[in-house]
Amino acid sequence: MSIKSIALGATMFLTMMAGAAQAESISVFCGATDYDLCVKAADAWKAKTGNEAKINKMPALLDDAIPLYQQLLAAKSPDVDVLFLDVIWLGMFKNNLLDLKGKIPQADIDAHFKSTVGAGEINGELIAMPAYMDVGLMFYRKDLLEKYGKPEPKTWDELAATAKEIQDKERAAGNGDMWGYTWQAKSYEGLTCDAIELIASNGGGTIISDDGKVTIDNPEAAEAITRAKGWIGTITPEGVLNYDEEASRAVFEAGNSVFHRNWPYVWGTSQTAGGKIVGKVGMMPLPVGKEGQKSSGCLGPMYFGASKYTTHPELSAEFIAFITGPEMQKMRAVEGAYSPSISALYSDPDVLAKLPFLKDTAPAFADSAARPSGYTGTSYNRVSQAFYRAVHDMLSGEADVKADLTSLAAKLEKLKESR
Amino acid sequence: MSTRLARREHRAAWLFLTPLALVMLLVAVWPLSRTVFFAFTNAYLDDPTNYSMVGIDNFIEVLTDSGWWHVVRNTLVFTSISVAIETVLGLAIALLINEAIPGRGLVRAAILVPWAIPVVVATKIWDWMLNDQFGVINALIVGLGLSDHGIAWTANSSLIMGVVIFIDVWMTTPFMVLLILAGLQLLPGEIFEAAHVDGIPAWKRFWSITLPLLTPAIGVAVLFRALDALRMFDLAYVLSASNENIMTVSIYARDRLISYQELGVGSAAASCVFLLVAFVAILIIGVLRLDRSAGAA
């Protein structure tokens, strides 16, 4: 055997070894609603790099994943590499997430909306990359508004009036199950979103200002909550007090609601073939409380981050860059109606052909209201819980809204500091 | 000889008990003492290794929190009402299926079905059946003309506790039936025959013979159910996790521990739950004289 052939053999062997070493596998958490899209992204990544990303499905109620993450992270478990994160969790998990700065090209980072990436940066570390945008939007029955010659409402009062009129006429016409407006008022995180939209769009602020002042105790906030309270039982079924996204969506997609507040994914689900309201749905930014106020959809971008205890930090960062990159965000937008967090995609013809409303949601993102997770950090959950429980009480009880807001403000004053 | 034998038996007994004792240490004593230990620290869940001792501050925090007393009240209301209904219903059904009616075996098996369904599943089933828009219960009510629109059972703050109690009664009455039925079948038949011969009316036989003889069995059943109800978590959590109207002490402890990450305060709350359950257990055992009647039997 010549030296040349030995050298060739050795080279081949080494190449094979290197190839084998490169084909590594990481473990990734993904939301239950976009599980299929994650699997697709993982397949695309495997085809591109040869590495495998095992997708683990998270609980349907996203907040139920918190204890799971906590156990894994507190145990410094290397079993999980990439985590799917809600924006409000970033403060909670900041000590356990890998700094992605320098691991992901700066140009890739800069392609995203600045404020969205900004929320993933804590104490100078980039702990998470945005995967898609979520913002509270108003869905409506285009066909019914046309039938009764109503324009898109601009204020909450206009919405309530339109909803009431169409609801009453539809009921008189024999559609007894029709309601005017469905939203979410269960005592849970979603109510914090729904309530902050009502309050912020009425000029009542976002519970706690960015510099840490408790702003919730003001007449505009009281007015907004009192207004919403008046809807329950008139244009909104009383059951709304225990509706989450899915329960309220069921009413809308059964064709029994004129207006419906939810996240962009409803565009995808309501247009699934065989549905009752295919082709009958319109979408717009949320109304405002008063002239001159901003439509304040609750902002809920979702992120991917890597565990600090991963044994594959480089690979995990590479995967995060891939799944949050333009190619995969476009795939998510076209196939699942998820709004991209990369601004360039908002003028992409393929995306716009599939999601014509995107040009309308861009202003919704610009005017969105963020929950006060930035200032409250690790205390966000208890602040939010105190807030939504108080609002749930105000909406369901006989209590005086103004007095309740005052006592809520005093409570938040004690809870707001992060540790 | 006999002492050596006795000693050998002792040794054998200890040998057999050791694995059990070790397992108990591992799965009960160790976690419990860790919880009690953390109750005296200011640890947080995201980094439990970093803490200092804070004395009884956490207990003061829990016991001065109005939220805590609110959930204690919820828990006690839920426990007393649901266990009371379950006991009465359980006794009635047990008496009924203790009689030699045709198809008794089938009834006994069928009655266990609700108890065999996992709590989460049963709660979800009822949640949908009680749904204000699509629920079958409301369809029935509207269909019968009792109301012109569906009732929002789980949204109304005064109805939701009733719903929780109702689901619990539906689910755990079979357990009561089973325990009381077992007690009934142990009662000596001669006494009833004698009473029958003496011409004592049925209700008096029940009141003066069945019930007193059955008290230990009922007592044990009530004790089990009460302890179970006091630490109820799943039912209320699945129905409406964060609703203050049905929040129990266990959900409170879970909130502090998991949602707020306050390992110290959460452990203190969990310890308080433990003490509460222990206190009620002692109370029930004392009131019903379970220790004494057990000794007499």
Contacts between the chains, C-beta under 8 A, distances in Angstrom:
chain1	res1	chain2	res2	distance
A	63	B	259	8.0
A	66	B	258	6.4
A	66	B	259	7.0
A	67	B	258	4.7
A	70	B	45	5.5
A	70	B	46	6.9
A	70	B	258	6.8
A	70	B	261	7.2
A	73	B	46	6.9
A	74	B	45	6.2
A	74	B	46	6.6
A	74	B	47	7.5
A	74	B	48	6.0
A	92	B	46	7.1
A	92	B	261	6.8
A	93	B	46	7.2
A	95	B	46	5.7
A	95	B	47	6.5
A	96	B	46	6.4
A	177	B	133	7.0
A	186	B	240	6.4
A	186	B	243	7.6
A	187	B	240	6.3
A	187	B	241	7.9
A	187	B	242	4.5
A	187	B	243	4.5
A	187	B	244	6.9
A	188	B	240	8.0
A	188	B	241	6.6
A	188	B	242	5.4
A	237	B	132	5.6
A	237	B	133	6.3
A	237	B	150	7.7
A	237	B	152	6.6
A	238	B	132	6.6
A	238	B	152	3.8
A	238	B	155	5.3
A	238	B	156	6.8
A	239	B	131	7.0
A	239	B	132	3.4
A	239	B	133	6.4
A	239	B	150	7.6
A	239	B	152	3.9
A	239	B	154	7.4
A	239	B	155	4.8
A	240	B	155	6.8
A	241	B	152	6.9
A	241	B	155	3.6
A	241	B	156	7.4
A	241	B	157	7.7
A	242	B	152	7.2
A	242	B	154	4.3
A	242	B	155	4.4
A	242	B	160	7.7
A	242	B	240	5.7
A	242	B	243	7.6
A	243	B	155	7.9
A	247	B	131	7.5
A	250	B	133	7.5
A	250	B	134	7.0
A	251	B	133	5.4
A	254	B	133	7.5
A	254	B	134	7.5
A	256	B	133	6.8
A	378	B	44	7.8
A	378	B	46	7.7
A	378	B	261	6.6
A	379	B	260	7.7
A	381	B	259	4.6
A	381	B	260	5.8
A	381	B	261	7.9
A	382	B	259	7.2
A	382	B	260	4.8
A	385	B	242	6.4
A	385	B	255	7.1
A	385	B	259	6.7
A	388	B	242	7.2
A	389	B	242	6.7
A	389	B	244	5.5
A	392	B	243	7.3
A	392	B	244	7.6
A	393	B	157	8.0
A	393	B	244	7.3
A	396	B	155	7.3
A	396	B	156	7.4
A	396	B	157	4.9
A	397	B	157	6.5
A	419	B	44	7.1
